[in-house]
Amino acid sequence: MDQNLDSFKLAGLRAGALVEAAAQDSALVRSTMKLNLWRKSTKLRLKRLFKKCTPPTGKLQILIHIRGGIGDVCMTRVFIKRLREAVPDSLIYFAYDFKSAVDMVFPDGLIDGFHSNKYIPEQFDLVISGCHLLMYDYINRARIGKLAPQLLPLIENGLDVQRCFKPFATYTPYLDGQLAEIAIAHGGSRITNLGWFTGLDVHQNDLAPLTLDPDLTHRTLTQFGLAGQTYITIHDGINPHTDPSHNGRTRNWPRTHWQELIQQIKQQFPHLKIVQLGGKTSIPFDFVDTSLVGKTSIADLPHILRRSCLHIDGESGMVHLANLTQTPCVVLFGPSKAAYLGYSRNTNIQAPFCGGCMNISKHWMTQCILGYPPEKQCLASITPKQVLDAVKLHLKSAK
């Protein structure tokens, strides 16, 4: 008996009951949820009507449909590694919004292919979907029982947990922050959740490193002038699909802090190049040695991170990608919770002021819930000296 898992389930039932009670008191919430469920069921019915569905034959076929950002895709790699070990002869497909992200995280045969989000569940024997919590959306018990009977007990264990958190799936992502609180209190974490909700043995600090082609790594580094260089990487961006209607960036460290930190690193480690990574939501810094903001493809990133001595970042998808390249990180946590999303191999710095408000509101990534301006938000309370001390420990231990 897993006492942590049992207490986790009880906490989910308790919180879910409160959510359901509040929802039932609101006619607007009830009607909105009914409309949402109707939309989903209608969409699926139309798919079945206009799209030919061929039932699976041959090997067991499994679809993993992940929602969220690139970091969420990265965090499923260890889960899929465990799933592959449980059913080695199965075909595992991955559905996500962007094929390029899936190709980056799974370049080495761990999955059997990418699939569009426009699928019909009956095309597969097992469909698993979600983000912070995974749900079994479709189960072909007859074929699973014939081709992979060892999977059935795991599915039953996962369904037992899922039943305790049904409102969390219904009201996702608005309850993801509450799910994080419950997980932390009962010995869980972001990746451990994936195992608990599916019955697989998955934990936060399990490894599923990327297998990268060394020749391609060399060509990538040569392209950006990094071949033969000793460098650290930094990143200061947010999910490019974040709602831009608010001007704040609650997960971004102040530019002045970055500038002070980089100046100190360059003084104490003059042999190191400072390389800035980032996409369209990052602002290039003029005080780094090399800014690659907007200059790299998504496929370039793991190769650059793999050869980095250290990566410095807020809690972002880049950190979860760096984890797959086994590059150590110094990670600054403000609204996000280090106890939920951090890796033990990194130095995780939680803001000493406030913080931990992830998913309390729809705009938590771009608007401080308490109304503080950027220079007074939780992440700004992490000082350049705190980060520099962590950087020095990492770099000295790596010698």
N, C-alpha and C positions, 0 to 999 in steps of 0.2 A: 504494500500500500504506500503510495506517495502522499505523505501528509501535506506537503506544500501544494500539490495539485488539488487535493480535496478541499483545502481551505480557500484556494483560488476559485474553485467552482462555487463554493458557498458565497463568497464575496460577489461573484458575478450574479448569482441568483438574487442576492439582497439588493444590489444596485439596480439590476434590471427591473425588479418589482417596483422600485421607486419611480423609475423612468416610465414604466407602463401606467402606473397610477396617475402620474402627472399628465401623461398623454391622453388618458381616458377622460380627464376632467376638461379637456379642451376640444370643443367641436371642430375648431379649425385644424388642430393637429390630426384628429381622427380622419377628417375629410381629405386632408393633404396626403396622409399616408395611404389611404384607400386609392387616391388618384395615382400616386406613385407606383403602387403595386399593380394597378390596372395598366398603366403605361408599360411596365416591364413585361407583364404577361401578354399584352397585345403585341408588343414588339417581337416576342418569341413566337407567338402564333403566326405573325406575318412572315417571319423567317421560315417557319415550317411550311407555310403555304406556297411561298415563291422560290424557295431554295431546296433543291433535291438533297435529301439526306441519305447517305449510304452508311448503313450500320457497319461497325468495325468487324473485320475478319482477321484471321491469323493471330499475330502477337497481341497481347494486351496493350491497349492504347490509352494513354493518360494525358490530359490537358491541364496545365497550370496557367491560370489567368490572373495576372498580377496588376493591381491598380496602384497608382501613386507615382513617385518620382524614380529617378535612376537609382537612388540609394535603396529604395524598396526592392528593385530588381536585384541589386547586389546582395541584399540580405537573404534572398531566397536561394542563393547558390548552395549554401551548406545544407539547406533543407532538401534541395533536389539531389544533392550528393547522397544523403541518407535514403531518400526514396529510391534512387538508382541502386543502392546497395540492397535494399529490401526486395526489389523486383528487377534484377539485372537483365532479364530477357524481355522487358517491356519496352514499348516505344513511348517516349516522353516528349511532349510538345509544349511550347511556351507561347502564350498569347499576351501581347502588350501593345501599347499605343505606337511604339516606335521600334522598328526592326533593328535599327542601328544600335540601340542600347542593348538589345538582347544579343546581337552579334558580338558586342564588346565584352559582355559578362560571360558568355558561353561560346568561346572560340574553339573549344577543344573536345567536342563530342559528348559533353555531359548531358546535353539534350539532343533530340533527334531532329529538331526543326522548329522554325517559327511558324505561328499560325495567326491569322487575322482574328480580331475581336468579333467578327461577324460569323460566329459558328453556331451550330445547333448542338446542344449537349449530347444528343443521341448518336452523334458522329463518333463518340468516344466511349470507353468503358468506365472512365472515372474523370470527373471534372472537379477541380479544386480551384476556388477563386477567393480573392480578398486582398488585404494589405496588412494591417496590424493583426488581424485575425483571419484565419483561413477557414472556409466553409466547404463541405462536400456538397456541391450543387447537383451532381448526378452520379448515380452508382448503378452499374450493371452487375448485380450480384451473381447472376448465373455465370457470366464469363469470368469474373474475378474468382469465383469459387472453383472454376475448372482450371484456369490458367495460373492463378497466383493465390491459392487459398490462404497462404501465410499473411496476406494483406487484410483479410477480413477482420481479425481481432483488432488490428491497429485502427481500422475504420470505425469499428464499434466504440473503441476508447475515445477516438476523436469526436464522434457524434455525441457521446456522453458529455463532453466538455462544451461542445457547440450548443447543446440544448440549454445549458446554464447561462449562455451569453447571447441568446437570440435577439434581445433588444439592441445589443451593441452592434450586431450586423445590420439590423433594420435601420438604425439611426447613424450609421457610419457616414462621415468621419467625425461627427460631433461628439461622440463618446470615446474617441481614441485617447484623449488625455486621461479620462477616468479609468480606462482600461490599463494605461501605463501605471497609474497610481496603484491599482489593484495588483498588477503583476509584480511591482517592486515590493509591495508589502508582503507578498506570499512567495518570495524567492524566484520570481520570474524575470523576464526581460523581453525586449523586442523580438529577438530570434528564438528564445526559448518558447515564446508564445506559439510560434509556427509549429513546433513539435507538440505542444500540449493540445492544440486544436486539431491535430491530424493523427495523434497517436504515435508519432515517430519520436525517436530519441535524439532531439536536437537542442543544443545549448548555445548561449551567446558567444562563447569564446572557442567554439569548434572551428577548425580550419577547413577551407575548401579553396586553396590557392589557385590562381589562374596559371595555366600552362601557356607561356608566351614563346613565340618563335624568336630565338636570339638574333637571327639575321634581320628579322623585321624590326626588332628593338634597336639594333645598331643603325639601320637605315633611318628610322624615325629620329633617333638622337642626332644623327648627322644632318638631317634636314633642318633641324632647329638649332644647330650649332652647339649641341650639348655632348656630342661624342667625346669621350676622354676627359670631360669636365667633372668636378666635384661640386655638387649643388644641393640645395634644399628647395622645396616647392612651397608656395603659399597660395591660398585661394580665399576670396572674399566675395562670394556671390550667393544668389538664392535660386530656387527652382524657377526656370524660365517660364513656367506655366502658372506661377503665382499671380493672383489677382492684383493688377497694378493700380487699382483705384485709390489706394492709400500710398502715401509717400515714404512711410517709415520702413526700416529693414531691421526688425527686432533680432535677427540672428546674425547681423553684421557688426563687426568690431569697428570702432571709430577710425577714420583714416589717420588722424593724428597719432593714435596708439600704434597703428601699423608702422608709421614713419619712424617713431621713436624706437620701436623694436628692431626694425631693419638696420637703423643706424648703429645700434648697439651690437647686433650680430656681426655686422661688417667690421666693426672695430675690433671685436674679440676673435673673430674667425675670418680674417681677410682672404684666406684661400678659397672660401666658399662663394659660389655664385648664388644669387637669390633669383629664383625663377617664379614668376606669377602665372598661374593658370586661371582660366575662367572663360565663360561664354558671354552671351549677350546681356546678362544681368550684372556682370562684373564691370567695375570701373578700373581702367589701367592705372597703375601707380608709376609715377615718374622717378621714384627713388629705388626701384629694383634694378638688377643688372639686365634681366631679360623679361619683358612682358609678352606672354603668349596669349593674352586675352583676345579671343575672337580669331585666333590664327590657327588653332588646331582643330582637327576633326575629332569626333568622339572616340574613334578607333585609336587615335594617337595617345590618349590619356594614360592607359595602363602601362604603356612602354615608358613614358616619361616618369611616371610615379615609381615604377619598379626600380629605377636606377637612382632615385632620390635618396639622400641620406636621411631625410626627415621631411615630413609634411606638416604644415601649420595651417589651421583652418578653424572656422566655426563648425558646428554640427551640420554637415551637408552630405550630399551624395558622394562628393569627392573623397570624404573620409572613409565611407563604406567601400568605395572602389580601392582606395589605398590599402585597406585591410585585406583585400583579395590579392594584392601584390606583395603582402607582408612587409610593407613599408611602415615604420613606426610614425606615429602622429602625436602632435600636441593639439588637443581639441578644446575649443572654448564653448562652454555650454551656458546659454542664457535661458530662453523659454523652454528649450528641450532639456530633458533630464539625463544626466550622465549615468545614473543608476539603471536607467532603462535602455539607453542607446549606446553607451560606451563599451569599449573593449579593454580588457585588462592589460593588453600589451601596449596600450597608449597611455599618455599622461592626459587625464581628463580633468579640466579645470571648470568647476561649477561656479557661476557668478555668486559672490558672497552677498549680494543685495538682491532681494526679491527672487525672480526667476521661477522656472518650472510651470509656466502657464500654458504650455502647448495644448492646442485644440480647445481651449476654453471658449474661444470665439472663432467665427469664420475667418476673420482677418488677423489671426494671432501672429502671422509671419510679417505683417506689414503695418501693424498698428498696436502700440502698447496698450494693453487693457486698462492700465491705471492712468493713461494719458501722459506719461512722461515723454519729453522730447528725446531724440536719439542720444544726446550727450549725457543724459541722466538715466538712461534705461539700464536694465540689469547687466547686460553684456559689457557696457562701458565701465562697470565697477571692477572688472578684471584689469589689472594694471600691466603695462609693458614689462615691468620688473618680474611679475609673477610668471609671465610667459617666457621671458629671457632665462630665468632660473631653470625652468623645465627644459628649454632648448639646450642649455649648457649640460645638464645631466645626461640628456640623450646623446649629444655629440661626443662627450667625454667617454661615455660608456661604450661607444661604438668604435673607439680607437683601438 
